[in-house]
Amino acid sequence: MIKKLLAGLMLSVVVLLAVPGMPASAVTSQATVALSKSVGPLAQQATAPPGPRIDPAETDRANAEKTKNKVVIGLIVLVLAAIVVGGRYLRRKKRKAAKS
């Protein structure tokens, strides 16, 4: 019984902390190819338009916040799991005492 509970909890943690399987660059390149095929030769330009500028400090800050949120969620899951397992243990203990 406890093994099933722990397996379910571990599965939920893995699902919460899972990384998306397909990188964003692959999705963007597929969308670009589809767009260029549908529009035709008029969509081709001699130079590529400038893309967004990515600030490494902002990226690091966003990654730190995301990691912090994942840690907090993981701790909440552990606390709730401990409450459930502890409650079942106490209930089983009371049942055994009532039978005696």
N, C-alpha and C positions, 0 to 999 in steps of 0.2 A: 504494500500500500504506500509506504513512504518512498519506495523506489519510483513508483509511478508519479507521485507528487513532485519529487525532485527532478525527474526527467522532464515533466511538463514545465517546471519553472526554468530549467536550463534552456529548453526550447524557446520559451518566451523571451529570455534574455538574449539569445542568439538572434532572434527575429528583430528585437528592438535595436540591437547594435550592428545589424548587418549593413554592409556597404553595397550600394547599387552595383549591379553586374556590368552594365554597359557604360563606358566613359562618355562624357558629354561631347568630346570631340568627334566620336564616331557618329553620334546622332546629328551633330551639326553638319558633318560632311555629307551624310546621306540626304539631309534636307536640301543642301546646296545643289547636289547632283540632280535631285528631282526637280528643283526649281529651274535649273538651267535647261533641262530637257523640255520642260513644259513651255517656257518662254521663247526659247530659240536663240538664234545668233545675236539678237539685239541685246540680250542680257550680258554678253561678254564685254568686259572693259579692258583697256590697256593696262591700267594699274588698279590694284586692289584698294578699296577704301580703308582708311585707318580704323583699326579696331579699338575697343575700349582699353584704357590703361589700367592695369591691375597693380595696386599698391601692395607690396609684400607685407607691410605692417598690418594692413587691414585684413589680409588673408590669415596671418598668424593669429590675430585677435579673434577672428571668427572661428578658427579651428579650436582655439582655447575655450571659447564659450561653448562650442558644440561638445567638446570633451567633458567639460564641467557638467553640462546637462545630462550626458550619458552616465556619468558617475553618480549623480544625484538620483536618477531613475533606477540605476542598479541597486543603490542603497535602499531605496523605497521598496523595491521588489524583495530584497533580502529580509527587511524588517517584516513585511507582510507575510512572507513565507515562514519566518520564525514564529509569528503569532499563530498562524494556522497549525503548524506542527505542534507547538506547545499546547494549544487548545485541545487538539486531538489526543495528545498524551495525557492531559489532565482528565479528559472525559473517559478515556479507557481506564485510568487509575480509579476513578470514582465508581465505574461499573463493576470492576473487580471487588472493590470494597463493599458494594451493595450486595453482591452475590454471596459473600462470605457470611 
